[in-house]
Amino acid sequence: MSLIFAFMIVSSLVWLIIYDPANILTTALSASGGGVTLAISLLGIFIFWMGLLQVAKDSGLIEKLAKLMRPVTRWLFGKQPPEVEQLIATNISANMLGAGNAATPPAIAAIEKMSEPNQTKASAPMVMLFVVSATSMQLLPTTVIGILAANGAENPTFIILPTLIVSTVTTLIGVLLVKIAYSRKRKKKACRGDYQSPVESAGGET
């Protein structure tokens, strides 16, 4: 992926140097200025949601939300410690609100706590969390709405319904594929006689 981005950057610079060298500085300044403006606009959204999630955590709302979501999270990730369940609940809640940046830290922390000492491969719950976090079903895509508003969109909220449909479908497909993949893996282990853990059937294997 890094090679692809490097090729795109180099080819763009070569094209500008050959066909429009006078426009290089103007384009660079315009792009950098737009990037700074967009970053400042998104910073406010990011700070707001991070603060809101911290308040929810300190008030015990995340803990209650984790208990409410426990049937779903245990079906997806298997039985996990309460702290991991709270991190997962925080991640899913932030993603549903479109705050992807705020959702990343709890997902990383949850995966770290799921890992065993000297573990070299991701377990099924880790893969499932990665997929759920990456597809991120969104009820309110606040980050996308913020980007559209910052770029002068007349109706930035028009993206809500399409985003909800697409993110829901992709999340369901991702969850289904992970379940199918690890179900086949468990069956192969069972045929070899080395399938041991009954917990794996709930959320995956380690």
Helices and strands as residue ranges (DSSP letters): H 2-19, G 21-23, H 24-58, H 61-68, H 70-77, H 82-96, H 100-114, H 124-135, H 142-150, G 156-159, H 160-192, H 200-203
